[in-house]
Amino acid sequence: MRRRQVLTILAAATAVTLGGCAPVIPPYDGPEVTRLAVFKSSRRLYVFHDDAVLRAYDVALGFAPEGDKTAEGDGRTPEGSYVIDRKNPESDFYLSLGISYPNARDIEEARARGLEPGGDIFIHGQAGLFGVRKGDWTAGCIAVTNPEMRELYAMVPVGTPIDIYP
């Protein structure tokens, strides 16, 4: 068999083997996470216990990050107060934490313009096992690296408040 064929077969076998593996979530036994804050202008996410910062992460935002999300497909990351409302261990983007967007205000504002507000906004990792995308690239979500996402997934319980600032 030619070297190229062997490499192709090995790559395919590795992808199939790793594709079926669920991420290993490390246990978290630190201080309770009481809130999250995202500052879009500095591309930073902070994890708090009361007023103490437990962790800080660089983030990627929606592909059109300036301004508040106003409609489905606008590429903006929402601004406002929400909660982490679900965990998805089978995300297309490694692992994810759901954000309760849209809230009643978001729905009302979008519909007043004759638009749909969109939804499915998450904090998530990267698609695939290798590489990290640079710049703002999501459809409106907040992205971190996969190792950071494992840490966040372990630390942040459903019901945690999240404030997203301009």
C-alpha positions in Angstrom: 0.0 0.0 0.0 1.3 3.4 -0.8 2.3 5.8 2.0 -0.5 8.3 1.1 -3.2 5.5 1.4 -1.8 4.4 4.7 -1.8 7.9 6.1 -5.4 8.4 4.9 -6.6 5.2 6.5 -4.8 6.1 9.8 -6.3 9.6 9.8 -9.8 8.2 9.2 -9.4 5.6 11.9 -8.2 8.2 14.4 -11.1 10.5 13.6 -13.6 7.6 14.0 -12.0 6.5 17.3 -11.8 10.0 18.8 -15.1 11.1 17.4 -16.9 8.6 19.7 -15.1 9.8 22.8 -17.0 12.2 25.1 -14.8 14.9 26.6 -13.5 14.1 30.1 -14.9 16.7 32.5 -12.6 17.4 35.4 -14.2 17.6 38.8 -14.5 21.1 40.2 -14.2 21.5 44.0 -13.4 25.2 44.2 -15.5 28.2 45.3 -19.1 28.3 44.0 -19.5 30.2 40.8 -22.0 32.9 41.5 -21.9 34.9 38.2 -20.3 35.4 34.8 -19.5 38.6 33.1 -18.6 39.1 29.4 -17.1 42.4 28.2 -17.4 42.4 24.5 -15.1 45.3 23.9 -12.2 43.6 25.6 -13.2 40.1 24.5 -13.0 38.8 28.1 -15.2 36.5 30.1 -14.8 36.6 33.9 -16.0 33.9 36.4 -16.9 35.2 39.8 -17.5 33.9 43.3 -19.3 36.9 44.8 -16.8 39.8 44.1 -13.7 37.6 43.6 -12.6 36.8 40.1 -12.0 33.0 39.9 -10.9 32.8 36.2 -10.7 35.0 33.2 -10.7 33.9 29.6 -10.2 35.5 26.2 -13.2 34.9 24.0 -14.4 35.1 20.4 -17.7 36.6 19.6 -20.2 36.7 16.8 -18.8 37.6 13.3 -20.4 41.1 13.6 -19.8 41.9 17.2 -20.5 45.6 17.4 -23.9 46.4 19.1 -26.6 44.3 20.7 -28.1 41.3 18.9 -31.4 42.5 17.3 -32.4 39.7 14.9 -31.7 36.2 13.9 -28.7 35.9 11.6 -27.2 39.3 12.4 -24.0 37.8 13.7 -24.0 39.8 16.9 -23.6 38.6 20.4 -26.4 39.7 22.7 -26.0 42.3 25.5 -27.9 42.2 28.7 -28.6 40.0 31.7 -29.3 36.3 31.2 -28.7 33.0 33.0 -27.0 29.8 32.0 -30.0 27.6 31.3 -28.6 24.3 30.1 -25.5 22.2 29.5 -24.9 20.4 26.2 -22.3 17.6 26.4 -22.9 16.8 22.7 -22.3 20.2 21.2 -21.0 20.5 17.6 -18.6 22.9 19.3 -17.1 20.5 21.8 -19.1 21.3 25.0 -21.5 24.2 25.5 -23.4 26.2 28.2 -26.7 27.6 27.0 -27.5 31.3 27.6 -31.2 32.2 28.1 -31.3 34.5 25.1 -33.9 35.7 24.0 -35.6 37.1 27.0 -39.0 38.9 26.9 -37.3 42.3 26.1 -35.3 40.8 23.3 -38.4 39.2 21.7 -40.5 42.4 22.1 -37.8 44.6 20.5 -37.2 42.2 17.6 -40.9 41.7 16.8 -41.5 45.5 17.0 -39.2 45.7 14.0 -40.9 42.8 12.3 -38.0 40.5 13.0 -37.3 37.3 14.8 -34.8 37.6 17.7 -33.0 34.3 17.0 -31.8 32.0 19.7 -29.4 29.1 20.6 -26.8 31.4 22.0 -24.1 29.5 23.9 -20.7 29.7 25.5 -18.9 26.9 23.6 -15.6 25.4 22.6 -14.1 24.9 19.1 -15.4 22.6 16.4 -13.1 19.6 15.8 -10.3 18.4 17.9 -7.4 20.5 16.6 -6.7 24.1 16.1 -8.2 27.3 17.5 -10.1 29.8 15.2 -8.8 33.3 15.6 -10.9 36.5 15.6 -14.7 36.8 15.9 -16.3 33.9 14.0 -19.4 32.6 15.8 -23.0 33.2 14.7 -23.5 35.2 18.0 -22.1 32.8 20.6 -19.1 33.2 22.9 -16.3 30.9 22.2 -13.3 29.7 24.2 -10.7 27.0 23.7 -11.7 23.4 24.3 -9.5 23.1 27.5 -11.1 26.3 28.8 -14.6 25.0 27.9 -13.9 21.8 29.9 -13.1 23.9 32.9 -16.1 26.2 32.5 -18.4 23.2 31.9 -17.3 21.7 35.2 -17.4 25.0 37.2 -20.6 26.7 36.0 -23.9 25.3 37.2 -27.2 25.8 35.4 -28.9 28.9 36.8 -25.8 31.0 37.0 -26.4 34.6 36.1 -24.4 36.0 33.1 -24.2 39.7 32.2 -23.0 40.6 28.7 -21.7 44.1 28.4 -20.8 46.1 25.2 
